[in-house]
Amino acid sequence: MFRWSAALFLSLATSASAMDSAAPATKGQEPERPKQVLLVSFDGAHDVRLWVRSREIGQRANARFTYFLSCTTLIPRARAGDYKAPGIKAGRSNIGFALSVDEVAARLDNIWKARTEGHEIASHTCGHFDGKDWTKADWLKEFNTFDRVLENAWKDNGLGDREPQGWADFVENDITGFRAPYLSAPESLFAAEREHGFRYDASIVTHDPALPVVRDGLARFGLPLIAEGPSARRIIAMDYNLFIRHSAGIDHPSKAEEFAERSYQAFRTAFDRQYNGDRIPLQIGLHFVEMNGGAYWTAMERLVTEVCPLPDVACVTYAEALDMLETRETATPGAM
């Protein structure tokens, strides 16, 4: 599947400096610089209103997103007992279940529309449990449950006559990425992902924006630490972490404007550093929850609206980013 060279396993510094030679140049010309890649993703992907809002943002900003879907959002609470996570009693979920079949129907409709608009649906397992102690077999069980729930979601909710043509093929072939709840990623996870056929994992954290590292056929993306706030302390580029720093996890909608500005400045500074530098892909993660009055969604929307329309920026899905990086490496061996 991958034709990337051994250079991918070298230090990030070596990889970063090599990216500037993404295309050969004629004598006397500067080498063509690669596009700056921005990856925006959403964990959970449950709130129907935010499905609509995110799709509208993508359409306005020329951006495509990755949705890490939690599958209990496709199971109504009345059927909660149908789901059992490894080592957990049946009917339990850390993020609850859908409120009704109507809610499931609206969510499924948005999933399919997002997919047809070019966004990516990826897996976030089902009940959002911390799998740090799970075995490979436990992870595989949860992966298989996700696939089964998603594939049968229309029929299981009495919506079989509304299932789009191609849904089963989409579930079987298009779910190629995974992010672990709580970013909890033991080695057993990576082994299970390979066996299950995932193309990439997006569960780790890196000190700076970094290229994905491929090990035994699995590409590992890492959410970066970025500078934030008056003292520029580093923090994971994810809304929940900002929420904890800004307000200790207590919602303060009255400070939404202040927190949105701080977050935007952190996102934009991290973006500009790569855009004007080595052009390593930048990743930003959010949830389908409007913490602190929607501050972090506001900051994200401002960023993507400003930068994604630029001709040398690509706001793409994780799957698309892998394709771009693979093509770059094929065209210029050692460029990664």
C-alpha positions as a Markdown table, in Angstrom:
| # | Residue | x | y | z |
|---|---|---|---|---|
| 1 | Met | 0.0 | 0.0 | 0.0 |
| 2 | Phe | 2.8 | 2.4 | 0.9 |
| 3 | Arg | 5.9 | 3.1 | -1.2 |
| 4 | Trp | 7.4 | 5.6 | 1.1 |
| 5 | Ser | 11.2 | 5.3 | 1.6 |
| 6 | Ala | 13.1 | 4.6 | 4.8 |
| 7 | Ala | 13.6 | 8.3 | 5.2 |
| 8 | Leu | 10.2 | 8.3 | 6.9 |
| 9 | Phe | 11.7 | 6.6 | 9.9 |
| 10 | Leu | 14.5 | 9.2 | 10.3 |
| 11 | Ser | 14.3 | 12.1 | 12.7 |
| 12 | Leu | 11.6 | 14.6 | 12.3 |
| 13 | Ala | 14.2 | 17.3 | 11.7 |
| 14 | Thr | 15.6 | 15.4 | 8.8 |
| 15 | Ser | 12.2 | 14.8 | 7.4 |
| 16 | Ala | 11.1 | 18.4 | 7.8 |
| 17 | Ser | 14.1 | 19.9 | 6.0 |
| 18 | Ala | 13.7 | 17.4 | 3.2 |
| 19 | Met | 10.1 | 18.4 | 2.5 |
| 20 | Asp | 11.2 | 21.7 | 0.8 |
| 21 | Ser | 12.4 | 19.6 | -2.2 |
| 22 | Ala | 9.0 | 18.3 | -3.0 |
| 23 | Ala | 9.4 | 18.9 | -6.7 |
| 24 | Pro | 12.5 | 19.0 | -8.9 |
| 25 | Ala | 13.6 | 22.5 | -10.1 |
| 26 | Thr | 15.4 | 23.5 | -13.2 |
| 27 | Lys | 18.8 | 25.1 | -12.8 |
| 28 | Gly | 18.5 | 28.6 | -11.4 |
| 29 | Gln | 15.0 | 28.1 | -10.0 |
| 30 | Glu | 13.8 | 27.6 | -6.5 |
| 31 | Pro | 12.2 | 24.2 | -5.9 |
| 32 | Glu | 8.4 | 24.3 | -5.8 |
| 33 | Arg | 7.1 | 24.2 | -2.2 |
| 34 | Pro | 4.5 | 21.7 | -1.2 |
| 35 | Lys | 1.0 | 22.9 | -0.2 |
| 36 | Gln | 0.5 | 23.6 | 3.4 |
| 37 | Val | -1.8 | 20.9 | 4.7 |
| 38 | Leu | -4.3 | 21.6 | 7.5 |
| 39 | Leu | -6.1 | 18.7 | 9.0 |
| 40 | Val | -9.2 | 19.5 | 11.1 |
| 41 | Ser | -11.1 | 16.6 | 12.8 |
| 42 | Phe | -14.0 | 16.1 | 15.1 |
| 43 | Asp | -14.2 | 13.4 | 17.7 |
| 44 | Gly | -17.6 | 11.8 | 18.6 |
| 45 | Ala | -19.6 | 13.5 | 15.7 |
| 46 | His | -22.9 | 13.2 | 17.5 |
| 47 | Asp | -24.7 | 16.6 | 17.7 |
| 48 | Val | -26.9 | 16.9 | 14.6 |
| 49 | Arg | -26.8 | 20.7 | 14.7 |
| 50 | Leu | -23.0 | 20.6 | 14.6 |
| 51 | Trp | -23.0 | 18.2 | 11.7 |
| 52 | Val | -24.9 | 20.8 | 9.8 |
| 53 | Arg | -22.7 | 23.7 | 11.0 |
| 54 | Ser | -19.4 | 21.9 | 10.2 |
| 55 | Arg | -20.6 | 20.9 | 6.7 |
| 56 | Glu | -21.6 | 24.5 | 6.0 |
| 57 | Ile | -18.1 | 25.7 | 7.2 |
| 58 | Gly | -16.5 | 23.2 | 4.9 |
| 59 | Gln | -18.5 | 24.4 | 1.9 |
| 60 | Arg | -17.7 | 28.1 | 2.6 |
| 61 | Ala | -14.0 | 27.6 | 3.3 |
| 62 | Asn | -13.1 | 25.0 | 0.7 |
| 63 | Ala | -12.3 | 22.6 | 3.5 |
| 64 | Arg | -12.8 | 18.9 | 4.0 |
| 65 | Phe | -12.9 | 17.4 | 7.5 |
| 66 | Thr | -12.4 | 14.0 | 9.2 |
| 67 | Tyr | -15.2 | 12.9 | 11.5 |
| 68 | Phe | -14.1 | 10.3 | 14.1 |
| 69 | Leu | -17.5 | 8.8 | 14.7 |
| 70 | Ser | -18.6 | 7.1 | 17.9 |
| 71 | Cys | -21.1 | 4.3 | 17.0 |
| 72 | Thr | -23.3 | 4.4 | 20.1 |
| 73 | Thr | -24.8 | 7.6 | 18.7 |
| 74 | Leu | -26.4 | 5.3 | 16.1 |
| 75 | Ile | -28.1 | 3.1 | 18.8 |
| 76 | Pro | -31.2 | 4.5 | 20.5 |
| 77 | Arg | -31.2 | 4.4 | 24.3 |
| 78 | Ala | -34.1 | 1.9 | 24.1 |
| 79 | Arg | -31.7 | -0.6 | 22.5 |
| 80 | Ala | -28.6 | 0.2 | 24.6 |
| 81 | Gly | -28.4 | -3.4 | 25.7 |
| 82 | Asp | -27.4 | -4.3 | 22.1 |
| 83 | Tyr | -23.9 | -2.9 | 22.8 |
| 84 | Lys | -21.3 | -4.4 | 25.0 |
| 85 | Ala | -17.8 | -3.0 | 25.2 |
| 86 | Pro | -14.8 | -5.3 | 26.2 |
| 87 | Gly | -14.9 | -5.8 | 30.0 |
| 88 | Ile | -17.9 | -3.6 | 30.4 |
| 89 | Lys | -21.5 | -4.5 | 31.2 |
| 90 | Ala | -23.9 | -4.5 | 28.3 |
| 91 | Gly | -25.8 | -1.2 | 27.7 |
| 92 | Arg | -23.0 | 1.0 | 29.1 |
| 93 | Ser | -21.4 | 3.9 | 27.2 |
| 94 | Asn | -19.3 | 6.9 | 28.4 |
| 95 | Ile | -21.1 | 9.1 | 25.9 |
| 96 | Gly | -24.6 | 7.7 | 26.2 |
| 97 | Phe | -26.8 | 6.7 | 23.3 |
| 98 | Ala | -29.1 | 8.3 | 20.8 |
| 99 | Leu | -32.2 | 9.8 | 22.2 |
| 100 | Ser | -34.5 | 8.5 | 19.5 |
| 101 | Val | -34.7 | 6.9 | 16.1 |
| 102 | Asp | -35.5 | 10.3 | 14.5 |
| 103 | Glu | -32.2 | 11.6 | 15.9 |
| 104 | Val | -30.4 | 8.6 | 14.5 |
| 105 | Ala | -32.0 | 9.2 | 11.1 |
| 106 | Ala | -30.9 | 12.8 | 11.1 |
| 107 | Arg | -27.3 | 11.8 | 12.0 |
| 108 | Leu | -27.2 | 9.1 | 9.4 |
| 109 | Asp | -28.4 | 11.6 | 6.8 |
| 110 | Asn | -25.6 | 14.0 | 7.8 |
| 111 | Ile | -23.0 | 11.2 | 7.7 |
| 112 | Trp | -23.9 | 10.3 | 4.2 |
| 113 | Lys | -24.1 | 13.9 | 3.0 |
| 114 | Ala | -20.7 | 14.6 | 4.5 |
| 115 | Arg | -19.2 | 11.6 | 2.8 |
| 116 | Thr | -20.7 | 12.7 | -0.6 |
| 117 | Glu | -19.3 | 16.2 | -0.1 |
| 118 | Gly | -15.8 | 14.8 | 0.3 |
| 119 | His | -15.4 | 14.6 | 4.0 |
| 120 | Glu | -14.1 | 11.5 | 5.7 |
| 121 | Ile | -15.8 | 9.3 | 8.2 |
| 122 | Ala | -13.4 | 7.4 | 10.5 |
| 123 | Ser | -13.7 | 5.4 | 13.6 |
| 124 | His | -13.7 | 6.5 | 17.3 |
| 125 | Thr | -15.0 | 3.1 | 18.5 |
| 126 | Cys | -18.4 | 3.0 | 20.1 |
| 127 | Gly | -18.8 | 3.7 | 23.8 |
| 128 | His | -15.7 | 6.0 | 24.3 |
| 129 | Phe | -14.0 | 3.8 | 26.8 |
| 130 | Asp | -10.3 | 4.1 | 27.8 |
| 131 | Gly | -8.6 | 1.1 | 26.2 |
| 132 | Lys | -5.2 | 1.5 | 27.8 |
| 133 | Asp | -5.5 | -2.0 | 29.3 |
| 134 | Trp | -7.3 | -3.6 | 26.4 |
| 135 | Thr | -5.7 | -6.5 | 24.6 |
| 136 | Lys | -5.4 | -6.8 | 20.8 |
| 137 | Ala | -8.5 | -9.1 | 20.9 |
| 138 | Asp | -10.4 | -6.4 | 22.9 |
| 139 | Trp | -9.7 | -3.8 | 20.3 |
| 140 | Leu | -10.6 | -6.1 | 17.5 |
| 141 | Lys | -13.9 | -6.8 | 19.1 |
| 142 | Glu | -14.7 | -3.1 | 19.4 |
| 143 | Phe | -13.6 | -2.5 | 15.8 |
| 144 | Asn | -15.9 | -5.2 | 14.6 |
| 145 | Thr | -18.8 | -3.9 | 16.7 |
| 146 | Phe | -18.3 | -0.4 | 15.2 |
| 147 | Asp | -18.4 | -1.9 | 11.7 |
| 148 | Arg | -21.5 | -4.0 | 12.4 |
| 149 | Val | -23.4 | -1.1 | 14.0 |
| 150 | Leu | -22.5 | 1.3 | 11.2 |
| 151 | Glu | -23.3 | -1.1 | 8.4 |
| 152 | Asn | -26.7 | -2.1 | 9.9 |
| 153 | Ala | -27.7 | 1.3 | 11.3 |
| 154 | Trp | -30.4 | 2.0 | 8.8 |
| 155 | Lys | -32.0 | -1.4 | 9.0 |
| 156 | Asp | -31.6 | -1.8 | 12.8 |
| 157 | Asn | -33.5 | 1.5 | 13.3 |
| 158 | Gly | -36.3 | 0.6 | 10.9 |
| 159 | Leu | -35.0 | 2.9 | 8.2 |
| 160 | Gly | -34.0 | 0.3 | 5.7 |
| 161 | Asp | -36.1 | 1.9 | 2.9 |
| 162 | Arg | -34.0 | 5.1 | 3.3 |
| 163 | Glu | -30.6 | 3.5 | 3.2 |
| 164 | Pro | -28.5 | 5.1 | 0.4 |
| 165 | Gln | -27.2 | 2.9 | -2.4 |
| 166 | Gly | -23.6 | 2.2 | -1.7 |
| 167 | Trp | -23.8 | 2.4 | 2.1 |
| 168 | Ala | -22.5 | -1.1 | 2.7 |
| 169 | Asp | -19.5 | -0.5 | 0.3 |
| 170 | Phe | -18.8 | 2.8 | 2.1 |
| 171 | Val | -18.6 | 1.0 | 5.5 |
| 172 | Glu | -16.5 | -1.8 | 4.2 |
| 173 | Asn | -14.0 | 0.2 | 2.2 |
| 174 | Asp | -14.0 | 3.8 | 3.3 |
| 175 | Ile | -13.4 | 3.6 | 7.0 |
| 176 | Thr | -9.6 | 3.6 | 6.9 |
| 177 | Gly | -8.6 | 5.6 | 10.0 |
| 178 | Phe | -9.0 | 5.5 | 13.7 |
| 179 | Arg | -8.5 | 7.8 | 16.8 |
| 180 | Ala | -8.6 | 6.3 | 20.3 |
| 181 | Pro | -10.8 | 7.8 | 23.0 |
| 182 | Tyr | -8.7 | 9.9 | 25.4 |
| 183 | Leu | -5.8 | 9.5 | 22.9 |
| 184 | Ser | -5.1 | 6.3 | 24.8 |
| 185 | Ala | -3.0 | 4.2 | 22.5 |
| 186 | Pro | -1.2 | 1.1 | 23.8 |
| 187 | Glu | 0.8 | -1.1 | 21.5 |
| 188 | Ser | -2.1 | -3.6 | 21.5 |
| 189 | Leu | -4.1 | -0.9 | 19.6 |
| 190 | Phe | -1.6 | -0.6 | 16.8 |
| 191 | Ala | -1.4 | -4.4 | 16.4 |
| 192 | Ala | -5.2 | -4.6 | 16.2 |
| 193 | Glu | -5.4 | -1.7 | 13.7 |
| 194 | Arg | -3.0 | -3.5 | 11.4 |
| 195 | Glu | -5.0 | -6.7 | 11.6 |
| 196 | His | -8.3 | -4.9 | 11.1 |
| 197 | Gly | -7.0 | -3.2 | 8.0 |
| 198 | Phe | -6.8 | 0.4 | 9.1 |
| 199 | Arg | -4.6 | 2.6 | 7.0 |
| 200 | Tyr | -3.7 | 5.2 | 9.7 |
| 201 | Asp | -4.0 | 6.0 | 13.4 |
| 202 | Ala | -4.4 | 9.5 | 14.8 |
| 203 | Ser | -4.1 | 8.9 | 18.5 |
| 204 | Ile | -0.7 | 10.0 | 19.5 |
| 205 | Val | 0.7 | 13.4 | 20.5 |
| 206 | Thr | 3.9 | 15.0 | 19.1 |
| 207 | His | 6.0 | 17.8 | 20.5 |
| 208 | Asp | 5.7 | 19.8 | 17.2 |
| 209 | Pro | 3.7 | 19.3 | 14.0 |
| 210 | Ala | 5.2 | 16.2 | 12.5 |
| 211 | Leu | 5.0 | 14.0 | 9.4 |
| 212 | Pro | 3.2 | 10.7 | 10.0 |
| 213 | Val | 5.5 | 7.8 | 10.8 |
| 214 | Val | 4.7 | 4.5 | 9.0 |
| 215 | Arg | 5.4 | 1.3 | 11.0 |
| 216 | Asp | 4.6 | -2.1 | 9.6 |
| 217 | Gly | 2.1 | -0.6 | 7.1 |
| 218 | Leu | 0.3 | 1.7 | 9.6 |
| 219 | Ala | 0.7 | 5.4 | 9.4 |
| 220 | Arg | 0.7 | 7.2 | 12.8 |
| 221 | Phe | -0.4 | 10.8 | 12.9 |
| 222 | Gly | 0.1 | 12.9 | 16.1 |
| 223 | Leu | -1.8 | 15.9 | 17.4 |
| 224 | Pro | 0.9 | 18.5 | 18.0 |
| 225 | Leu | 1.7 | 20.6 | 21.1 |
| 226 | Ile | 1.3 | 24.3 | 20.1 |
| 227 | Ala | 2.1 | 27.5 | 22.0 |
| 228 | Glu | -0.9 | 29.2 | 23.6 |
| 229 | Gly | -1.7 | 32.1 | 25.8 |
| 230 | Pro | 0.3 | 35.0 | 27.2 |
| 231 | Ser | 3.2 | 32.8 | 28.3 |
| 232 | Ala | 3.0 | 30.6 | 25.1 |
| 233 | Arg | 2.9 | 27.4 | 27.1 |
| 234 | Arg | 2.5 | 24.4 | 24.9 |
| 235 | Ile | -0.8 | 22.5 | 24.8 |
| 236 | Ile | -2.3 | 19.8 | 22.7 |
| 237 | Ala | -4.1 | 21.4 | 19.7 |
| 238 | Met | -7.5 | 20.2 | 20.7 |
| 239 | Asp | -10.5 | 22.0 | 22.1 |
| 240 | Tyr | -10.9 | 19.9 | 25.3 |
| 241 | Asn | -7.4 | 20.7 | 26.4 |
| 242 | Leu | -7.9 | 24.4 | 25.8 |
| 243 | Phe | -11.2 | 24.1 | 27.8 |
| 244 | Ile | -9.3 | 22.6 | 30.7 |
| 245 | Arg | -6.6 | 25.3 | 30.6 |
| 246 | His | -8.9 | 28.2 | 30.1 |
| 247 | Ser | -11.6 | 27.4 | 32.7 |
| 248 | Ala | -10.7 | 24.2 | 34.4 |
| 249 | Gly | -13.4 | 22.3 | 32.5 |
| 250 | Ile | -16.1 | 24.6 | 33.9 |
| 251 | Asp | -18.2 | 26.3 | 31.1 |
| 252 | His | -17.9 | 30.1 | 31.1 |
| 253 | Pro | -19.9 | 31.3 | 28.1 |
| 254 | Ser | -19.4 | 34.9 | 29.2 |
| 255 | Lys | -15.7 | 34.6 | 28.3 |
| 256 | Ala | -16.3 | 33.0 | 24.9 |
| 257 | Glu | -14.9 | 36.0 | 23.0 |
| 258 | Glu | -11.7 | 36.0 | 25.1 |
| 259 | Phe | -11.1 | 32.3 | 24.8 |
| 260 | Ala | -11.9 | 32.3 | 21.1 |
| 261 | Glu | -9.3 | 35.0 | 20.5 |
| 262 | Arg | -6.7 | 33.1 | 22.5 |
| 263 | Ser | -7.4 | 29.9 | 20.6 |
| 264 | Tyr | -7.4 | 31.6 | 17.2 |
| 265 | Gln | -4.1 | 33.2 | 17.9 |
| 266 | Ala | -2.6 | 29.8 | 19.0 |
| 267 | Phe | -4.0 | 28.1 | 15.9 |
| 268 | Arg | -2.9 | 30.9 | 13.5 |
| 269 | Thr | 0.6 | 31.1 | 15.0 |
| 270 | Ala | 1.1 | 27.4 | 14.6 |
| 271 | Phe | -0.3 | 27.5 | 11.1 |
| 272 | Asp | 1.9 | 30.5 | 10.1 |
| 273 | Arg | 5.0 | 28.8 | 11.5 |
| 274 | Gln | 4.6 | 25.9 | 9.2 |
| 275 | Tyr | 3.2 | 27.9 | 6.2 |
| 276 | Asn | 6.3 | 30.2 | 6.3 |
| 277 | Gly | 8.6 | 27.3 | 7.3 |
| 278 | Asp | 8.9 | 23.6 | 6.6 |
| 279 | Arg | 5.2 | 23.1 | 5.6 |
| 280 | Ile | 4.7 | 20.1 | 7.9 |
| 281 | Pro | 0.9 | 19.3 | 8.1 |
| 282 | Leu | -0.8 | 20.9 | 11.0 |
| 283 | Gln | -3.5 | 19.1 | 12.9 |
| 284 | Ile | -6.3 | 20.5 | 15.0 |
| 285 | Gly | -8.9 | 18.4 | 16.9 |
| 286 | Leu | -12.3 | 19.4 | 18.1 |
| 287 | His | -15.3 | 17.7 | 19.6 |
| 288 | Phe | -19.0 | 18.0 | 18.8 |
| 289 | Val | -19.5 | 20.1 | 21.9 |
| 290 | Glu | -19.4 | 23.9 | 22.1 |
| 291 | Met | -17.3 | 24.4 | 25.2 |
| 292 | Asn | -17.0 | 27.9 | 26.7 |
| 293 | Gly | -19.8 | 29.3 | 24.6 |
| 294 | Gly | -18.5 | 27.8 | 21.3 |
| 295 | Ala | -15.1 | 29.5 | 21.6 |
| 296 | Tyr | -13.1 | 26.8 | 20.0 |
| 297 | Trp | -15.4 | 26.3 | 17.1 |
| 298 | Thr | -15.4 | 30.0 | 16.5 |
| 299 | Ala | -11.6 | 30.0 | 16.5 |
| 300 | Met | -11.5 | 27.0 | 14.1 |
| 301 | Glu | -14.0 | 28.5 | 11.8 |
| 302 | Arg | -12.1 | 31.8 | 11.6 |
| 303 | Leu | -8.9 | 30.0 | 10.8 |
| 304 | Val | -10.2 | 27.7 | 8.1 |
| 305 | Thr | -12.2 | 30.6 | 6.5 |
| 306 | Glu | -9.0 | 32.6 | 6.2 |
| 307 | Val | -6.5 | 30.0 | 5.1 |
| 308 | Cys | -8.2 | 27.2 | 3.3 |
| 309 | Pro | -9.2 | 29.2 | 0.2 |
| 310 | Leu | -5.5 | 30.1 | -0.4 |
| 311 | Pro | -4.1 | 28.4 | -3.5 |
| 312 | Asp | -1.1 | 26.9 | -1.7 |
| 313 | Val | -3.1 | 25.5 | 1.2 |
| 314 | Ala | -4.9 | 22.2 | 1.3 |
| 315 | Cys | -7.5 | 21.7 | 4.0 |
| 316 | Val | -8.1 | 18.0 | 3.6 |
| 317 | Thr | -9.0 | 14.8 | 5.3 |
| 318 | Tyr | -6.5 | 12.4 | 6.9 |
| 319 | Ala | -7.0 | 9.9 | 4.0 |
| 320 | Glu | -6.4 | 12.6 | 1.5 |
| 321 | Ala | -3.3 | 13.9 | 3.3 |
| 322 | Leu | -1.8 | 10.4 | 3.2 |
| 323 | Asp | -2.4 | 10.2 | -0.6 |
| 324 | Met | -0.7 | 13.6 | -1.0 |
| 325 | Leu | 2.3 | 12.6 | 1.0 |
| 326 | Glu | 2.6 | 9.3 | -0.7 |
| 327 | Thr | 2.5 | 11.0 | -4.1 |
| 328 | Arg | 5.1 | 13.6 | -2.9 |
| 329 | Glu | 7.4 | 10.8 | -1.8 |
| 330 | Thr | 6.9 | 8.8 | -5.1 |
| 331 | Ala | 7.7 | 11.9 | -7.1 |
| 332 | Thr | 10.7 | 12.9 | -5.0 |
| 333 | Pro | 12.2 | 9.9 | -3.2 |
| 334 | Gly | 13.3 | 11.0 | 0.3 |
| 335 | Ala | 11.1 | 14.0 | 0.3 |
| 336 | Met | 9.4 | 12.8 | 3.5 |
